[in-house]
Amino acid sequence: MNVGGGLLGAGSSGAFTVEVRMALDGDGQEAVLFENDNVSMRLEWKEGHYQARIQTGTDKAWVADLPPVEAGRYFWLAFVRNSSAGTASFYVNGNAVSTAAADAGEMEGTANAVIGRDLDGRIDEMRVWHEARAAARLGTAVQHSWGDRLLMGRWGTSDQFGHDTASWVEHVRILRRLTKGVSGMRIRLGISGGNWSAMLSDANARAAFAENVAEVVRKHQLDGLDLDFEWIEQNNTAAWRNYGELAKAIRTASPDMFFTISLHTYYYKFPVAYMQYVDYFTFQNYGPQIDVNGYNSMVSACGAYRLWGYPDSKIMLSAPFQGTPGAGQGADIRAYRDIVSTCAGVRQDSSLDSASFNYGGGKVKTLHFNGVDTIRKKARYISEQQVAGFVYWDLGMDVADSSGKNDYFDECCLLRAANRYVSSTAYPDTPSPFALSSAGETIPAGGGAVAVEVQSEEETLGWVVADCPDWISASAVSGIGRTTVILTAAENKSVAGRSGTVIFRSSDKQECSVTITQDGAELTGYDKWVQDSFPPDAAADRTAMDAVPAGDGITNLMKYATGQDPLKPCGSVTKVTLEEGDDGCMHLVLRWPVNPQATDVKHEVEASTDLADWISLGEVETAGKTAAEFRDAEPVRESGMERRFLRLKVTRE
């Protein structure tokens, strides 16, 4: 499978991970698992076992003898390179395999990455990372979070053959899905890195960049662009002027595009004359330097921006959703959600802006961040000063619930803290948010209970259950602040499903609700047979137990009990024979087929001498059988005996 280029290019192969979930159909293969012009990962058959080999360029290679691989069984194979630590290791299902350096030699390579060449087997998923992944994280679920941001390529998780689900195009698709129906949301393409300084200094390159950006934005129907070129020194007047010229070229190429530029507390001297071409300037009022994180630093920086000439309508101030130990220690930055869950006291004290973080292995550092109180203070300043808005980096690092999803109603949530003073498209601005942990739950027909948390930002906000269906009971019908309410649904004996809405109302007249959906009881016995045997639109008079839709005189109930098709005519379902009994006399024997699924009917044999009056001879046990028989106890005499008839009677229990 050819999957395109651009992965693990020059300068990026010092720290990387390639991992693949695969199954082999047999031994003796020589296959390329992944290869481009810089890296090759192969399987080779050596002396009766598989050997994995990876090569970077023409100067480095590593090999490892793999443990026995069972044909057809899936396993994870990974290679992790960490040049700074001087390590290179293969892993099978997360377990390290002895790995040794090997002669590199020549490499075929290709400008376009290839997966699974000459492989007799299956590859379910292939991942390429620009980092040395920890062994414990190999083969684990990929998260849309900061911790998994260095996933550069991923194949096998899409129904489109060869589709890379780690591409920025895929990320845009995910963003659109997650924000569907949210008003005011705009998705911009962020561009940073690369040799941007050389581009800025070349007028032709600036023009080409502007045109290319315009084409990408149009092609992918994006709302705009954000530039994050880090950083131009404050006194480099020529570079700042070139940056302004680039902004002008971008606005000329895309007059209606939403265009922002990200600047910094220390690097902000964008030319005033060119500010007209930019919609907003998103200032990074956060580290890794510790001193730029705080409230006072942001206020001071805002004054400097104004003094330089930025209009309030273009100033967007910010806060970090992460903690930093200081400049030059980017690898030790941790998400705010990890700080809250790990550091003692942070959850209990909203005023904390620093905490001791234990990385494990005896490594402990003080991380500096913005707590709930500081975020509120910053947001209030932004609101009172009436600048353009608030920026945070980033949403994926805010507090999370046990499943890893952002939890807006957690008392430590930074976004919620900011929303007290500035509005957000991620959640409506409201003085006291009031909601439930779920908008809908499903309960089986047999009944059951679900836990729903009443979530209120204000601890003293009262609430009541304003409406509740009679088949649902609530463990509490009123309360104050956060409360878990158990909603219990009674058994639904009807085959039809049902749903009902429980409405909660707060003391300030806000309302929220949860809809409980309950399955209908499963059809069994005769009713299930009717569902399986008749068309969905069959009339009731054709499906009734005494109906004879085939016109052969045999009722539906009899055909159900004996396993016949109700829509096809058949002869008698019973057969009568004359057979010698143990007493040496001849006896009537009645035989018939049995539907073993018809457990809700009773089979009974009756006798008559005149076909008018019938008497019961007893019930015949048919449980678990596919056929039944009844031997008449009355012997058949050659002479002097009345006529005798037997018949099968079926009744539904």
C-alpha positions, 0 to 999 in steps of 0.5 A: 500500500502506497501511503504518501511521503513526508514521514520521518524525513531529514532531522526527525529520525533521531527519536521515533517509533514505528508500531504495527499490529499484524498477523502472519499467514505462515513462516519463511517470509521476507516482507517490508512492513514500512519504508520511505526514503529515510527509514525501512522496517522489515521482517526476514526469515533467518535460521528457522525464525523471524528477525526484525530489522530497521534501518535509518538512512545508510549509516544505522541499522538494528536487528532483533530475533523475534519470539515464535509467531503463531500463524494467523494470531495478531501481535504488536511489533514496535521499534523505538529509537531514542538517540538522546538516550542512546537506545534502540529497541524492538518490542513484541506486544509491549515486551522488549526484545534483545536488539543489536546494532547491525551493518546498514548498507544500502537501502531501497527507499522510496519518496512515498511511504510503503506499507506491507510490501510482499507480506503474506498476512494482514496489517490492521494498524500502522503508526509512526511517531516523532517520539520515543514512545514509552513501552507501556504506551505501545499498542494502546489506544490513541487519544486526541490529546496533547500526550499523543500529539506527535503521531505523524502517520496512522493507517488501518483505522479508516474504511478508506483504503490507505487513508491516514487518520493522523493527518491534519485533514483528518483532524479538521474532520474530527473538529467539524464532527465535534463542533457540529451545531455550535454557533460561532465556531471557526476552524483555522489552519495553524502554521508554524515551524519550518524555515519561516525566517528565510521565507519572510526575507524573500518577497517572491517566497512571501507571495507564493506562501500567501497564494498557497495558503489561500488555495489550501484554505479554499480547498479544505473549506477552512475559516481562516489561518493562524501564523505562529512563527516563534520568534522574531527578536524585538529589535529586528526591525527588518524581520518585523517589517517582512512579517507585516508584508507577509500579512499584507500579501495574505490579506490580498490573496484572501480578502475575506479570510479570518486571519490571526497571528500568535505573538508572545509577551517578549516578542510582539513588535509587529509594525503598526502600519500592517496591523490592519491586515490581521483580524486578531493577535493572540498573545501567548501570556504563558511559558515555558518561562515561569514569570510570564504565566501570572496575572500581573505579567499578563496585565503588564504585557497588555499595557505594553501591547497598547503602548506599542499601538495594538488596538483593543479590538485586536488584542486577545490575552491568554492563559496556560492549561499546562504547568511548566518547570521553567525555560528549557524544560519542555519535556517536563511540561505537564497538562493541568488535568495531570496536575489536578489528578496527581498533585496534593492540594490542587483540587482542594485549593483553587488559589494554587498556581504551583505544585510539586509534581512527581514524575517517577523514578525519584524525579520531582519538580515544581510546576507553575500553572494557572489555577481556577482563581487566577483564570477567573481573575484573568478572564475578569480583567479581559472582560473589564478591559473590553479587549478582543478575547481570551485564548487558552492552550489547550482545551485537551489539557483541562480537567477530565473525567475517568474516561479521559473526556473533558469535564466542564462541571468539575469544580477545577475546570479552567474553561468553566472558570473563564466562562464566568467572565468571558463567553465561549463557543465551547459552552454557553455563558451562563451565571450558574450552569445547571446540567445533568451528566447525561442527556439520555440513558437506555434501560433493558425491558426487565427494568433497571437503574441508572445514576444521573448527576445533577451538576451545578456550579453554584453549591447553594443552587436548589433543584427539584424533579419537575416532571417524571413518568409514572414508570420511573422513580427517582431516589431524590426529588429535590436537592441542593448543588451537586447530587447523584440521583438514581432513576429506576425504571419498572419492568416493561412487559409490553413488546413495544419500547417506551421512553420518558423524560425526567425534567429537573428545574433549578431554583433560578428557573433553569431546566435540564432533562434526561430521556430514559429509553426502555426496550420492549419485552422480547417476543417469545413462543407463538408471538415470536413464531408469527413475527418470523413466519409472516410478513410485517404487514400481515393482518391480525385475522391471518396470524390468529391462532385459529386462522387457516391462512393456507386454506388447508384446514390446519390452524396456525396453532397446530402448524406452530406446534408441529413446525409447519409453514403457516403459509403453505398447504400441507396434508395431515400433520398426524399419522395413524398406524396399527401396530402390535403391542407388548400384550400381543394385541394390535393398538392404534399409534398416533405420530406427529412432528414437534416444534421444539421451540414451541414451549408454550403449547400442550399436546394432548391426544383425544379419542372418539367412537363417532367423531362427535364426542371426544374424550382426553387420553392424556397429555404427551410430553414433548419438551426437547423433542422433534417428534412424538407418538402416542400408543392407545391402550385400548386394543383393536379387536377383530370383531365386536369392537366399536369404531375408534378414532384418535386425534391430536389436540394442541392448546396454548398454555 
